[in-house]
Amino acid sequence: MAITKNDVLTAIEQIESRGDNPTNANILAIVGGSNATVQKYRSEIMSERQQQAFKSRIVLKDSELSKLTT
C-alpha cells in the first residue's frame, strides 16, 4: 500500500503530540515507505502550515488595526 499525504500528516500530528520533532526518520518509523515520499509530503505539509500561519497573522493584524480605528 502506498503512503499518502494524509498518512504523513497523521504521523506528524502524532509525533508532535508526544513532544517530539517530526523528522523523516520519526515519520518513517510510523508509516514506513520511502524517505523520498515522506520528505515530499512533509515539505508540502510544513509549507502549507507556514502559509496558513502567515495568513492568520495578517488577519489578526487587520482586526487589531480595525479595533484601533473604531
SULWOCOR-V896929 format. One line per field, one symbol per residue. ss: DSSP state (A for helix, B for strand, O for the rest). phi: phi as a letter, one per 30 degrees, with the letter a starting at -180 (. if undefined). A space follows every 50 residues. Layout:
BEGIN
ss=???
phi=???
END
This chain:
BEGIN
ss=OOOOAAAAAAAAAAAAAOOOOOOAAAAAAAAOOOAAAAAAAAAAAAAAAA AAAAAAAAAAAAAAAAAAAO
phi=.ddcdddddddddddddcicdddedddedcciicdddddedddddddddd dddddddddddddddddddc
END
